[in-house]
Structure formats: structure tokens, C-alpha cells
Amino acid sequence: MMADTESILIERYQHNPLIPLQLVADDYLPDIKWETLKERARAQELPFPVVVSKDKRPTYHVNVRALAAWIDRVSEEAAKDHLSMHA
């Protein structure tokens, strides 16, 4: 039986429900510069919601469930595109 995306991510990120945005970026958005990521995170312009602390030095985190939903969504879109090109 294959594990679902959320379970895989929970294991990958050591059971943390909130994953630092920098780790998510390193794994899934490596071409976006950190300053750009922070700007997009503050404006909620990334493809998943980002939890931004209101501290003097804000921190940025992604909920593991939201990340899993995004990965599943883009994977399904890619599968549909692939199928339509090879039908």
C-alpha cells in the first residue's frame, strides 16, 4: 500500500505540523530567491498559505497539510496534462 502525501511529508519533516518556509523552498521552490519568497509569503502569493509570525523578526512556516494538498493538486494537473497529450 502506498502512503499518502501528507504522511510522507510528516515523516520527511520529522512530525512537525509547521515546516519552515526555507525548507519547503529548498525542496519545492529552489529557483525563487529567499527575499522574493518572503515578499510573496507576506502577501499570501505562494501556491499554499504561509503562517507568518508577527515578531520583530518574522518567521515563515507552511502547514504540512496545506503543502500536501498543493503537491497533490499540481501532481493531478500534471497527470491530466500528460494523459491529454498521450491519449
Helices and strands as residue ranges (DSSP letters): H 5-12, E 18-20, H 21-28, H 34-42, E 51-52, E 60-63, H 64-85
